[in-house]
Amino acid sequence: MMEGIPYALTLTLPAKSMERVTPDLLHRLIDVMLKYLARRGMKHFHWVIEFTAKHMPHVHMTVWMSDTHQRWNPKTHQHETVDNDLVTVTGIVVGKWLDVTADCGIHTSGQSQDVQLLDGNAAWLSYVAKHTQRGVWHYQRALENMPSTWKENPGAMWGHSRKIPLTEDSVLPADLHAFHQFRRETRKWCCSQASRIADPKRRAKAIQQARRMNRCPIRELSVVRPISIWIPRTVSAAIIRGLRSRGYMIGRDVYEWVISEMDRLRATGDDPDRMRALQRTFAEMMRGVNIMAIVIPEIPLKDKLTLTVPEASALSGIPYKIVNAAVKNGNLAACYAGSSTVRIRRSDLDDWVAALPSDWC
């Protein structure tokens, strides 16, 4: 549905220049490239910055180009129409990237840049979508894997044109039995796709990842853990049709079941908590929101293994400002533990409190 011809771009910089490449400089280079491509027929774009294990950032970009663009011919003093084929787009991208980096005193190689035509292959879009969603705990987002000039203020890690057309979310209510079976069928499809990979090492790794995709050690989260893979809409529709043919409640079946269950509870007067949960679920369904009404038990503060800074302050009785300052100064070890919120291990908090002098207050 996207207008234009899609191209996958990878723009790199030499490792020896990385200490000179600040976040402001790289974002300025990206901005110059986007403005240059816009004058040559670019309709939409999406970019993401990725860090390698060697602390080197590079840019993955997807651009949608028009069929042609106008170019000024200095010999004839007229504009001429140029086809935006793979050779032309490659020359435009690589040539401009080498020019703008050279203007900044950075000399990179044209062989290190890559431009590919996306001809109906969703693998690249899946790849950049995966990197866009990665959090600060991932090694390609973690501060410790960034160059020293990036750690204080790395800036935006991805961006896109505001004119990209968006489709509305498809909401299809399902009960937990159907949801769990949908995850199992999806896992089978992933295993089937992984078994078709030609490279033996990549095939073995992909099969292992597919088999483990639904595993979660926390029972409360395992029940509602979603599917986080790139799966075609046609495959999802085929799985849903198969589940409905086997009697699983999906779509209108769920509405009818919720209504009948609420009627039964009204007649018997049993389980008011379940009645309220069903009423809330039904109200959300009518608003087009697909949720499952479950209760995750609250873990007492004294039993938590990791704490936020306010929780650490409340548990230790030490003012928030002191705990926060200790984290920022590196005196109190902190981590991210699978989220973007700074968290403190209980053991680290206990050690830090024990090491405080008696007259600290």
C-alpha positions in Angstrom: 0.0 0.0 0.0 3.0 2.3 0.3 3.4 4.8 -2.6 6.8 4.6 -4.3 9.5 2.0 -4.9 11.1 0.8 -1.6 14.9 0.6 -1.1 16.9 -0.7 1.8 19.9 1.4 2.8 22.7 0.7 5.2 25.0 3.7 5.9 28.2 3.1 7.8 31.2 5.1 9.2 34.8 3.9 9.7 35.7 2.5 13.1 38.7 4.8 13.4 36.5 7.9 13.3 34.0 6.8 15.9 35.3 8.9 18.7 34.7 12.0 16.6 31.2 11.0 15.6 28.9 12.6 18.2 25.1 12.1 18.2 24.6 15.6 16.9 26.9 14.9 14.0 25.3 11.6 13.0 21.8 13.1 13.2 22.9 16.1 11.1 24.3 13.7 8.5 20.9 11.8 8.4 19.0 15.0 8.1 21.2 16.2 5.2 20.7 12.8 3.4 16.9 12.9 3.9 16.6 16.4 2.5 18.8 15.5 -0.5 16.7 12.4 -1.3 13.5 14.4 -0.9 14.7 16.6 -3.8 15.2 13.4 -5.9 11.8 11.8 -5.5 11.7 10.3 -2.0 8.1 10.0 -0.8 8.5 8.2 2.6 11.4 7.2 4.8 12.1 5.2 8.0 15.5 5.0 9.7 17.0 3.4 12.8 20.4 3.7 14.4 22.0 0.4 15.5 25.1 -0.2 17.6 27.4 -3.2 17.0 29.3 -5.0 19.7 32.3 -3.0 18.7 30.6 0.3 19.7 30.1 1.4 16.1 26.7 3.0 15.1 25.4 2.6 11.6 22.1 3.6 10.0 19.5 1.3 8.6 17.1 3.2 6.4 14.1 2.4 4.2 13.1 4.9 1.6 10.3 4.9 -0.9 11.3 6.6 -4.2 9.1 7.9 -7.1 9.7 6.4 -10.5 11.6 9.4 -11.8 13.0 12.7 -10.6 14.0 16.0 -12.3 17.7 16.8 -12.6 19.4 20.0 -13.8 21.7 19.6 -16.7 24.3 22.3 -16.7 25.3 21.7 -20.3 21.8 22.2 -21.8 20.7 24.5 -19.0 17.4 22.5 -18.7 15.8 20.0 -16.4 15.8 16.5 -17.6 13.9 13.4 -16.3 15.9 10.6 -14.7 14.6 7.1 -13.9 15.0 6.1 -10.3 16.3 2.6 -10.9 18.6 0.7 -8.6 21.8 2.0 -10.3 20.6 5.6 -10.1 19.4 5.4 -6.5 22.7 3.6 -5.5 24.7 6.4 -7.1 22.6 9.1 -5.4 22.8 7.6 -1.9 26.4 6.4 -1.9 27.7 9.6 -3.6 26.0 12.0 -1.3 26.9 10.0 1.8 30.6 10.1 0.9 30.4 13.8 0.2 28.7 14.8 3.4 31.0 12.6 5.5 34.1 14.0 3.7 32.9 17.6 4.5 33.0 16.6 8.2 36.6 15.3 7.8 35.5 11.6 7.9 36.6 9.5 4.9 34.6 6.4 4.5 34.4 3.8 1.8 31.7 3.4 -0.9 32.1 -0.4 -0.6 30.9 -0.2 3.1 27.5 1.3 2.0 24.7 -0.9 0.8 21.6 -0.2 -1.3 19.1 -2.9 -2.1 15.8 -3.0 -3.9 12.9 -4.4 -1.8 11.0 -6.5 -4.2 8.2 -7.9 -2.1 10.5 -9.2 0.6 9.2 -8.4 4.1 12.4 -9.6 5.8 14.1 -6.1 5.8 10.9 -4.4 7.2 10.8 -7.1 9.9 14.4 -6.5 10.7 14.1 -2.7 11.1 10.8 -3.1 13.0 12.6 -5.4 15.4 15.4 -2.9 16.0 13.0 0.0 16.5 11.2 -1.9 19.3 14.3 -2.9 21.2 14.7 -1.3 24.7 17.6 0.1 26.6 18.5 -3.3 28.0 19.4 -4.7 24.6 23.1 -4.6 23.7 22.4 -2.6 20.6 20.7 0.1 22.8 22.6 -0.3 26.1 24.6 2.8 27.1 27.7 0.6 27.9 27.9 -0.4 24.3 27.8 3.2 23.0 30.9 5.3 22.4 31.8 7.7 25.3 30.5 10.7 23.4 27.1 9.1 23.1 26.4 8.0 26.7 25.2 11.3 28.0 22.7 12.3 25.4 22.3 9.8 22.4 19.2 11.5 21.0 16.6 9.9 18.8 17.4 6.3 17.8 14.8 6.0 15.0 12.5 8.2 13.0 10.1 8.3 10.1 8.3 10.6 7.8 5.0 11.9 9.1 3.2 11.1 5.8 3.5 7.3 6.1 0.0 5.8 5.7 -1.2 3.8 8.6 -3.8 1.0 8.8 -6.2 0.7 11.7 -5.6 -2.1 14.2 -7.7 -5.2 13.7 -9.4 -6.3 16.9 -10.7 -9.8 17.2 -11.8 -10.9 20.7 -10.9 -14.4 21.8 -11.2 -16.4 25.0 -8.0 -17.6 26.6 -8.3 -21.1 25.3 -8.4 -19.8 21.7 -5.6 -17.3 22.4 -3.3 -20.1 23.8 -4.1 -22.4 20.8 -3.4 -19.5 18.4 0.1 -19.1 20.0 0.7 -22.9 19.6 -0.4 -22.8 15.9 1.8 -19.8 15.3 4.8 -21.6 16.9 4.2 -24.5 14.5 4.3 -22.0 11.6 7.5 -20.4 12.8 9.1 -23.9 13.2 8.1 -24.7 9.6 9.5 -21.4 8.3 12.8 -22.0 10.2 13.2 -25.5 8.9 13.3 -24.1 5.3 16.5 -22.0 6.0 19.3 -23.3 3.8 22.2 -22.4 6.1 22.5 -25.2 8.7 23.7 -22.9 11.6 21.1 -20.3 11.0 18.4 -23.1 10.6 19.3 -24.7 13.9 19.3 -21.3 15.7 16.0 -20.3 14.1 14.3 -23.6 15.0 15.5 -23.3 18.6 14.2 -19.8 18.9 10.8 -20.8 17.4 10.4 -23.7 19.8 11.1 -21.4 22.8 9.0 -18.4 21.6 6.1 -19.0 24.0 8.1 -19.9 27.1 8.0 -17.6 30.1 9.1 -18.5 33.7 6.5 -16.2 35.4 3.1 -17.9 35.4 1.1 -14.7 35.6 2.8 -13.3 32.6 2.9 -16.6 30.7 -0.9 -16.7 30.6 -1.1 -13.4 28.6 2.2 -13.3 26.9 1.6 -12.0 23.3 3.1 -13.1 20.0 6.0 -10.8 19.1 7.0 -12.0 15.6 6.5 -10.7 12.1 3.7 -12.9 10.7 1.7 -12.2 7.5 -1.9 -11.2 7.8 -2.9 -14.1 5.5 -1.3 -16.6 7.8 -3.1 -15.2 10.9 -6.4 -15.3 9.0 -5.8 -18.9 8.0 -5.0 -19.9 11.6 -8.1 -18.1 12.9 -10.4 -19.8 10.4 -9.0 -23.2 11.4 -9.5 -22.5 15.1 -13.1 -21.4 14.5 -13.8 -24.6 12.5 -12.6 -26.6 15.5 -15.0 -24.9 17.9 -12.7 -22.2 19.5 -14.5 -19.0 20.5 -13.2 -16.2 18.4 -15.0 -13.0 17.3 -18.8 -13.0 17.7 -18.6 -16.3 19.7 -16.9 -14.4 22.5 -19.6 -11.7 22.6 -22.3 -14.3 22.8 -20.5 -16.3 25.5 -19.9 -13.2 27.7 -23.6 -12.2 27.5 -24.8 -15.7 28.3 -22.3 -16.0 31.2 -23.4 -12.6 32.7 -27.1 -13.7 32.4 -26.2 -16.9 34.3 -24.4 -15.0 37.1 -27.3 -12.5 37.4 -29.7 -15.4 37.8 -27.7 -17.3 40.4 -26.1 -14.3 42.2 -22.8 -16.2 42.4 -19.2 -14.7 42.2 -19.8 -10.9 42.1 -16.1 -10.3 41.4 -16.3 -12.5 38.2 -19.5 -10.6 37.3 -17.7 -7.2 37.5 -14.8 -8.6 35.5 -17.1 -9.8 32.7 -18.9 -6.5 32.7 -15.6 -4.6 32.3 -14.4 -7.0 29.6 -17.7 -6.6 27.7 -17.5 -2.8 27.9 -14.0 -2.8 26.6 -15.1 -5.1 23.7 -17.8 -2.8 22.8 -15.3 0.0 22.6 -13.1 -2.1 20.2 -10.4 -2.9 22.8 -9.3 -6.5 23.1 -8.3 -7.2 26.7 -8.4 -10.2 29.0 -9.7 -9.4 32.5 -7.1 -11.1 34.8 -5.7 -10.3 38.2 -2.0 -10.3 38.7 -1.2 -10.5 42.5 0.7 -7.6 43.9 4.1 -8.6 45.3 4.8 -7.1 48.8 7.6 -4.6 48.8 9.7 -6.6 51.2 9.6 -9.6 48.9 10.6 -7.9 45.7 14.0 -8.8 44.3 14.4 -5.5 42.3 13.1 -2.1 43.3 12.6 1.2 41.7 14.3 4.2 43.3 11.1 5.3 45.1 10.6 1.8 46.4 14.2 1.5 47.5 13.7 4.8 49.4 10.5 3.6 51.0 12.0 0.2 52.0 15.3 1.6 53.4 13.8 4.7 55.0 16.4 6.8 53.3 15.2 10.0 51.5 14.6 9.7 47.8 17.1 12.4 46.8 19.9 10.5 48.6 19.1 7.2 47.0 18.7 8.8 43.5 22.0 10.7 43.9 23.8 7.5 44.9 22.5 5.8 41.7 23.6 8.6 39.5 27.0 8.9 41.1 27.6 5.1 40.7 27.7 4.5 44.5 24.6 2.3 44.3 24.5 -0.3 41.5 21.5 -0.2 39.3 20.2 -2.0 36.3 17.2 -2.0 33.9 16.0 -5.6 34.3 14.0 -5.8 31.1 12.5 -2.3 31.2 13.4 1.4 30.7 13.0 2.1 34.4 16.1 2.1 36.6 15.9 -0.7 39.1 18.0 -1.6 42.1 18.7 -5.2 43.3 17.8 -5.9 46.9 21.2 -7.3 47.6 22.9 -4.2 46.2 20.6 -2.0 48.3 21.3 -3.9 51.5 25.1 -3.7 50.9 24.9 0.0 50.2 22.9 0.7 53.4 25.3 -1.5 55.4 28.3 0.5 54.1 26.8 3.9 55.1 28.6 5.6 57.9 26.8 5.9 61.2 26.6 9.7 61.0 25.4 9.8 57.3 22.3 11.7 58.3 
